[in-house]
């Protein structure tokens, strides 16, 4: 561990599969930004946070190039630099840090790399996800577009697009069995979702959605077969601390359905979650979305997971477990600093907040009804672990 410096730390946040930087005054990383800044302050350190506005579903190379350019333009001074990526964003960070990467023709553009101290990946598909294979199909591309609109509306506008959600559920339910989609129904659901955006007066959101429709290169790359090659080509940078957080959302069960009786939004949301959870569970033996077997003197992934979820009643399903988007074993890279039950966006602070007294910018909005029971206590522990790892790397 290096002596802790009093210089300003620079933290760069790269969003994930359904993510964005800032849209319509809404910050995708608002809760992470606030919590990590406060923890650095308590440690006597100053943290300057930068949210990188990458193309949401573009190739990892294109996204990583944007991340590297933003760091080059904004990392003033001589203080430590930290990269944090959620979902695909974790791959952006790893690619930028990799010694074998050549993202910029001008070597000066990467002159900041010696200041890089940590790379944090949260729920990142290091070994791919079957959901990307589904989204990479011609039919799945429209599903991705619709789900992205659903995510923004649910998190930022607090809307309850029941009709559009119902259409998505029917479509993804068929996709779960056949990977086929009736485009006419999906078009209707997309139109309904985008209409909500237009009604809210948020034209920049349509630009964000069009970027998803125009460039979905990352979906090809995140398929398990493609990530098998990418994982072999990524190198960790010596002297940089790599840490990861992983979460697993419980498999859908009849008990959870009973809890939604009388709550139509929760019932539809749970149905949508059930569909993508089942698609994500379709790992194959040949491409299992997991690291290669380790040597005899290293702990296995299953041993690590068993320790992380020790005592959890639902650990029995961990082999096929996922957070609704990424298989759990695919999320591990470097030092595992936190593991627990939570869905793909819970870990960013997008969980149900019962405190209606909070100001809008501090309020937490849930993504999907996953039944993970993730809340303020889990989020606080997660942020403690991430901040501690970053500070220890300096």
BELMOMO-V335388 format. One record per helix or strand of 2 or more residues. SS is the DSSP state (H for helix, E for strand). FROM is the first residue (numbers start at 0). LEN is the number of residues. Records with the same first field share a line. If there is no record, write none. Layout:
# BELMOMO-V335388
SS->FROM-LEN, FROM-LEN
This chain:
# BELMOMO-V335388
E->8-6, 21-2, 25-2, 46-6, 80-6, 115-7, 240-9, 334-7
H->29-13, 59-15, 87-10, 106-9, 129-6, 137-20, 161-17, 182-17, 202-12, 216-5, 223-10, 253-6, 263-17, 300-8, 314-6, 327-4, 345-3, 359-3, 375-17
